[in-house]
Amino acid sequence: MKFLVRILLSTAIAACMAACIEDDFTTSPSDQPRFSVEEIDMGQVFTDQTTPTSRFTIHNPHSKSLLLEEVSVSGADASCFHINVDGSATAEFQRNIEIRGKDSVFVLVQATLPERGDLGSEFTASIDVRVNGVVSSLPIKAQGVNAERIKGETFTADTRLTARKPYIITDSLTVAEGATLTIEAGTTLCFHDKAMLIVRGTLLSEGTAEAPVTMAGDRTGNVVSDISFDIMSRQWTGVFFTESSAANRLVHTNIRNTVQGVAVSGNPEADYSSTPQLTLLNSVLRNSGELVLEGYHTSIDATGCEFAEAGAGLVYLQGGSHRFDHCTFANNYLFTAIGGPAVQFAHLSADPKTGLDDESGLPYLKGSFTNSIIYGIGSEVSHGDLTGTDVYFRRCLLKSAGTDDDNFLECIWGEDPLFYTERLEYIFDYRLRPESPAIGAADPSLSRPEAATDIYGLARGAAPDLGAYVFTLPAEE
């Protein structure tokens, strides 16, 4: 009897499953699939370079299976686009592809666009899907951008890069000793994986508020979903100033997506008292896998700059003489635990326990930080006690609930500067909200003429704000 019951139960389950899953195909012309998007816009794409992959789904909303009789790419630019449907990569399918009831298949789309026109042009096509004799089409478009390509080149004479086209740098770009590389306002340098800029001579980056210079990775589009490659670090190696380099200036220059950021190696015998080895004005250094700025026995002068998002902390200074005015140091790095304080010092003074120095013979670090903000995940400064050193913080806002002493003067402690940053939403905006305690809190007597305007060209005025950005009321919606 129990055996008979088991047979009947098994039969009933099988019948139920057969009723729930419709394996036969609909042949009605009115039964059509649905696309998950209305258009594939691949954005700006460098010509002669394969794009990141876009994807969408073809969904069967019906209970019976659909047969995709043909999937193809059509249009004048069809040959530029490549699709992969359900694991098969080709431009056109003559075989049938089944989508079971209430199920979907993924379609992956890539493009390789040839040079066309002077600066580039738009490429368009469509993905056509034929089901039950009816064709449904999904538009595709991409904006091709022509670029100059530089691979493993050394500039031995004075050279100027213009904003006419972006530059794609592969391998390394080197400025030889005695040569000057000038980068005009609005110029974009896109560095490929492992590429770097090595400066043995002089680098003059001459951006403006309206047309900044950009040095970033060459990846376009999104990593996944709505996460842009623009916020990803470790896309290229970084910028390196060697001991022989001198009088470098980065003005309104944005450097991001690096492994090591900007590193400056000073010459212990050089005199940087009149001209720093590196001057930074209204520039942004962000999104580095390690640090955004390193200085070794050099001189760095930074005014109105943002230093943000790095895996090992933001700025490391070993010896040398440095000045940072109206700067924002903010670390909300996403991709790993932050490995160090925002601002880190080495070769500060003799060992406080033994009184002995490191016998290097090099002068100890001198540092001045004024009218700045240091805030974010992790601690602010590597040495909380700077007694006996030549490093001073004057009128700075810090996250810690500390107190002033001989090295921290008239600082604002334990306050939130209230940035517009929303880390989990991938928004990293270090301008100030209307209720920020940093508004009007700077000491104008400490502001130098170079700090008259900020990154956006806004005047600081008689009652300046702390940090790199001048507060402005948000636009009314």
C-alpha positions in Angstrom: 0.0 0.0 0.0 2.8 2.4 0.9 4.6 1.6 -2.3 1.4 2.4 -4.3 1.1 5.8 -2.5 4.7 6.7 -3.4 4.0 5.9 -7.1 0.8 8.0 -7.1 2.6 10.9 -5.4 5.5 10.8 -7.8 3.1 10.8 -10.7 1.2 13.8 -9.3 4.5 15.8 -8.9 5.6 15.0 -12.4 2.2 16.1 -13.8 2.4 19.3 -11.8 5.9 20.1 -13.1 4.8 19.4 -16.6 1.9 21.8 -16.2 4.2 24.5 -14.7 6.9 24.4 -17.4 5.8 25.0 -20.9 8.4 23.6 -23.2 6.6 24.2 -26.5 7.1 27.4 -28.5 4.7 30.2 -29.2 4.3 31.0 -32.9 2.0 34.0 -32.6 3.5 37.2 -34.2 2.1 39.2 -31.3 4.3 37.3 -28.8 7.5 39.3 -28.8 10.5 39.7 -26.4 11.3 42.8 -24.4 14.7 44.5 -24.1 15.9 45.6 -20.7 17.0 49.0 -22.1 15.7 51.3 -24.8 19.1 52.2 -26.2 22.8 51.2 -25.8 24.8 54.4 -25.4 28.5 53.5 -25.1 29.5 57.2 -24.5 32.8 58.6 -25.6 35.2 55.9 -26.9 38.7 56.3 -28.2 39.1 55.2 -31.8 41.1 52.1 -32.6 40.6 50.9 -29.0 38.1 48.2 -27.9 35.5 49.6 -25.6 34.4 48.3 -22.2 31.5 45.8 -22.5 28.0 47.0 -22.3 25.2 44.5 -21.6 21.4 44.1 -21.7 18.9 41.3 -21.5 16.3 40.0 -23.9 13.4 38.9 -21.8 10.6 36.5 -22.6 7.5 37.7 -20.7 5.3 34.8 -22.0 4.7 31.4 -20.4 5.7 29.5 -23.6 9.2 29.6 -25.0 10.3 32.1 -27.6 12.6 31.2 -30.5 15.0 34.0 -31.6 15.1 33.1 -35.3 17.9 35.6 -36.0 20.0 38.2 -34.1 22.0 40.6 -36.1 23.7 44.0 -36.1 22.5 46.4 -38.9 23.2 49.9 -40.1 25.9 51.8 -41.8 28.3 51.3 -38.8 27.3 47.7 -38.1 30.9 46.4 -38.6 32.1 48.5 -35.7 30.0 46.7 -33.1 30.3 43.1 -31.9 27.8 41.2 -29.8 27.8 38.1 -27.8 24.4 36.4 -27.3 24.0 33.6 -24.7 27.7 32.9 -24.9 28.2 33.0 -28.6 30.2 35.8 -30.1 29.5 36.9 -33.7 28.0 39.7 -35.7 25.0 37.7 -36.9 23.1 34.5 -35.9 21.4 32.3 -38.4 20.7 29.6 -35.8 17.8 29.5 -33.3 18.2 30.7 -29.7 15.6 29.6 -27.2 14.4 31.7 -24.3 12.1 29.7 -22.0 9.0 31.2 -20.6 9.6 34.0 -18.1 13.4 33.7 -18.7 16.1 35.9 -20.3 19.4 35.8 -22.1 22.2 38.2 -21.8 23.6 40.2 -24.7 27.1 41.7 -24.5 28.1 44.6 -26.8 31.6 45.9 -27.6 32.8 48.4 -30.2 36.1 49.1 -32.0 35.7 52.4 -33.8 38.0 53.6 -36.7 39.2 57.1 -37.0 36.7 59.3 -38.8 36.6 63.0 -39.3 39.1 65.4 -37.8 38.3 64.9 -34.1 35.9 62.0 -34.3 32.2 61.4 -34.9 29.2 59.5 -33.8 28.8 55.8 -34.8 25.3 54.2 -34.9 23.8 50.8 -35.6 21.0 48.6 -34.2 20.6 45.1 -32.9 17.8 43.4 -34.7 16.0 40.4 -33.2 13.5 38.4 -35.3 10.9 36.4 -33.5 7.9 34.8 -35.2 8.6 36.8 -38.4 8.6 40.1 -36.6 11.9 42.2 -36.1 12.5 44.3 -33.0 15.4 46.7 -33.0 17.5 48.2 -30.3 19.6 51.3 -31.2 23.3 51.4 -30.4 25.5 54.5 -30.5 29.1 55.5 -29.5 31.0 58.8 -29.8 34.3 58.1 -31.4 37.2 60.3 -30.2 40.4 60.5 -32.1 43.6 60.7 -30.0 47.3 61.2 -30.4 49.3 58.1 -29.2 52.6 58.3 -27.4 54.5 55.1 -26.6 57.8 55.0 -24.7 58.9 58.4 -25.8 61.5 60.7 -24.3 61.3 64.5 -24.9 64.9 65.7 -25.1 64.0 69.2 -26.2 61.4 71.7 -25.1 57.9 70.3 -26.1 54.4 71.6 -25.9 51.3 69.4 -25.8 48.0 71.1 -26.9 44.4 70.5 -26.2 43.4 69.8 -29.8 43.2 66.0 -29.1 43.6 63.8 -26.0 46.8 61.9 -25.7 47.0 58.2 -25.0 50.2 57.3 -23.2 51.5 53.7 -23.2 54.7 52.5 -21.6 56.4 55.6 -20.2 56.7 59.3 -21.2 59.9 60.9 -20.0 61.0 64.5 -19.9 64.8 64.5 -20.2 67.1 66.5 -17.9 67.4 70.0 -19.3 64.1 69.8 -21.3 60.8 71.4 -20.4 57.4 69.8 -21.2 54.6 72.4 -21.2 51.0 71.2 -21.2 48.4 73.7 -22.4 45.1 74.4 -20.7 42.4 71.9 -21.5 44.8 69.1 -22.5 43.9 65.5 -21.5 46.5 62.8 -21.0 45.1 59.3 -20.8 47.5 56.7 -19.4 47.3 53.0 -20.2 47.9 50.3 -17.6 51.4 50.5 -16.1 52.2 53.7 -18.0 53.9 56.6 -16.1 55.2 60.1 -16.6 58.9 60.6 -15.5 60.2 64.1 -15.2 64.0 64.6 -15.1 63.7 68.1 -16.4 60.8 70.5 -15.9 57.0 70.0 -16.2 54.7 73.1 -16.6 51.0 72.1 -16.5 49.1 75.3 -17.3 45.4 74.6 -16.7 42.8 77.2 -15.9 39.5 77.1 -13.9 37.6 76.9 -17.2 40.0 74.4 -18.9 42.0 72.3 -16.4 44.7 69.8 -17.5 43.7 66.2 -16.8 45.9 63.2 -16.3 43.9 60.0 -15.8 43.5 56.4 -16.9 42.5 55.6 -20.4 39.5 53.4 -19.4 36.1 54.8 -20.4 32.6 53.9 -19.4 31.6 52.0 -16.2 33.2 49.2 -14.3 29.8 47.7 -13.4 26.4 49.2 -13.3 26.7 52.9 -12.6 30.3 52.8 -11.1 32.5 54.8 -13.4 36.1 53.9 -14.1 36.7 57.6 -13.2 36.7 56.7 -9.5 38.9 53.6 -9.8 42.5 53.7 -8.7 45.5 51.6 -10.0 44.8 52.3 -13.7 48.3 53.7 -14.4 51.4 54.1 -12.3 51.8 57.8 -11.6 54.0 60.9 -12.0 57.6 60.8 -10.8 59.9 63.9 -10.4 63.5 62.8 -10.1 66.4 64.5 -8.2 67.4 66.4 -11.4 64.0 68.0 -12.0 63.4 71.6 -11.0 60.9 74.4 -10.9 57.9 72.2 -11.8 54.4 73.7 -11.7 51.0 72.0 -11.8 48.2 74.7 -12.1 44.6 73.7 -12.3 45.7 70.1 -12.9 43.7 67.0 -12.1 45.7 63.8 -11.6 43.7 60.6 -10.7 43.4 56.8 -11.1 47.1 56.1 -10.2 48.9 53.4 -8.3 51.4 55.7 -6.6 50.1 59.2 -7.3 52.8 62.0 -7.6 56.2 61.3 -6.1 59.0 63.9 -5.8 62.6 63.0 -5.0 64.7 66.0 -4.1 68.3 66.7 -4.5 69.9 67.2 -1.0 72.4 69.6 -2.5 69.8 71.8 -4.3 68.6 75.2 -3.0 64.8 75.3 -3.1 64.5 78.4 -0.9 63.4 80.7 -3.8 61.8 78.1 -6.1 60.2 74.9 -4.8 60.9 71.7 -6.7 57.1 71.3 -7.1 54.4 74.0 -6.9 50.8 73.0 -7.0 48.0 75.6 -7.4 44.3 74.8 -7.5 44.9 71.2 -8.4 43.3 67.9 -7.5 45.2 64.7 -6.7 42.9 61.8 -6.0 42.1 58.1 -6.4 45.5 56.4 -5.8 46.0 52.9 -4.7 48.8 54.0 -2.3 49.4 57.8 -1.7 48.4 60.8 -3.8 51.6 62.8 -3.0 55.1 61.8 -1.7 58.0 64.1 -1.1 61.5 63.0 -0.2 64.0 65.8 1.0 62.4 68.2 -1.5 60.3 71.4 -1.4 56.6 71.3 -2.2 54.3 74.4 -2.2 50.6 73.7 -2.5 47.8 76.3 -2.5 44.1 75.7 -3.0 44.5 71.9 -3.7 42.4 68.8 -3.0 44.2 65.6 -1.8 41.7 62.8 -1.6 41.0 59.0 -1.8 44.1 56.9 -1.4 44.7 53.4 0.1 47.8 54.1 2.2 46.9 57.6 3.4 47.1 60.8 1.4 50.4 62.8 1.7 53.8 61.5 2.9 56.7 64.0 3.6 60.2 62.8 4.5 62.4 65.7 5.3 62.4 68.8 3.1 60.5 72.1 3.4 56.8 72.3 2.6 53.9 74.6 2.7 50.2 73.8 2.3 47.6 76.7 2.3 43.9 76.4 1.8 44.0 72.7 1.0 41.5 70.0 1.6 42.8 66.6 2.8 39.9 64.1 2.7 40.2 60.3 2.6 37.1 58.3 1.9 38.8 55.6 -0.1 36.4 52.8 -1.1 38.4 49.8 -2.2 40.4 48.6 0.8 41.0 49.5 4.4 43.0 52.8 4.6 46.6 51.9 5.6 47.8 55.2 7.1 47.0 58.7 8.4 46.0 61.4 5.9 49.3 63.4 6.4 52.4 61.4 7.3 55.8 62.7 8.4 59.3 61.2 8.5 62.8 62.6 9.3 61.1 65.1 11.7 63.7 65.5 14.4 66.2 63.5 16.4 64.9 60.4 18.2 62.8 61.8 21.1 63.9 58.9 23.4 67.7 58.9 22.6 68.3 62.3 21.3 70.2 60.8 18.4 69.6 61.7 14.7 69.8 59.3 11.8 73.3 60.5 10.9 72.1 61.3 7.3 73.3 64.8 7.6 70.1 66.0 5.9 68.1 68.8 7.5 64.9 67.9 9.3 61.4 68.4 7.9 59.9 71.9 8.0 56.1 72.1 7.3 53.4 74.7 7.4 49.7 73.9 7.1 47.3 76.8 7.2 43.6 77.4 6.6 43.2 73.8 5.6 40.8 70.9 6.4 41.9 67.4 7.3 39.0 65.0 7.6 37.9 61.5 6.6 38.3 57.9 7.5 41.3 57.1 9.7 43.5 59.5 11.6 44.7 62.9 10.4 48.4 63.2 11.3 51.0 60.5 11.8 52.6 62.4 14.7 50.0 63.7 17.2 52.7 65.3 19.3 54.9 67.6 17.2 56.8 69.1 20.2 60.4 69.9 19.2 59.7 69.8 15.5 59.4 72.6 12.9 55.9 71.5 11.7 52.9 73.7 12.4 49.2 73.6 11.8 47.6 77.1 11.9 43.9 77.6 11.7 43.1 74.1 10.4 39.9 72.1 10.9 40.7 68.5 12.2 38.4 65.6 12.9 40.1 64.7 16.2 38.8 66.3 19.4 42.3 67.7 20.4 43.5 70.9 21.8 46.0 73.6 20.7 49.6 73.6 21.7 52.8 75.1 20.3 52.5 73.3 17.0 48.7 73.4 16.6 47.6 77.0 16.6 44.0 78.3 16.6 42.7 75.1 15.1 39.1 73.9 15.0 38.9 70.5 16.7 36.3 67.7 16.4 34.1 69.4 13.8 32.5 67.9 10.7 33.2 70.2 7.7 30.0 68.9 6.1 31.2 68.1 2.6 28.7 67.1 -0.1 30.4 63.7 -0.3 28.2 60.6 -0.1 30.7 57.7 0.0 28.3 54.8 -0.5 26.7 56.5 -3.4 30.1 57.2 -5.1 29.9 60.9 -4.7 33.1 62.6 -3.7 32.4 66.3 -3.6 34.5 68.3 -1.1 32.7 71.6 -1.5 31.0 72.9 1.7 27.4 72.6 2.7 25.6 75.8 3.8 25.8 74.8 7.5 29.6 74.0 7.4 31.7 75.4 10.3 34.5 75.9 7.8 32.6 78.8 6.1 34.3 82.1 6.9 36.6 80.4 9.4 39.9 81.0 7.7 42.4 83.6 8.9 42.8 86.1 6.0 46.2 87.2 7.3 47.5 83.7 6.5 46.1 83.6 3.0 48.7 84.3 0.3 47.9 86.1 -3.0 48.1 82.8 -4.8 45.0 81.7 -2.9 42.8 84.6 -4.2 40.6 82.2 -6.2 39.7 78.5 -5.8 39.7 75.6 -8.2 36.4 76.8 -9.8 37.7 80.4 -10.1 35.6 81.7 -7.2 37.1 84.6 -5.2 37.9 83.9 -1.5 37.2 87.5 -0.5 37.8 89.2 2.8 36.3 86.4 5.0 37.7 83.2 3.3 36.6 79.7 4.0 38.8 76.9 5.2 40.0 74.3 2.6 40.3 74.3 -1.1 36.8 75.4 -2.1 35.0 78.6 -1.7 31.5 78.1 -0.4 28.7 79.1 -2.8 25.0 78.6 -2.3 23.6 75.6 -4.2 21.6 76.3 -7.3 17.8 76.3 -6.8 16.1 73.2 -8.2 
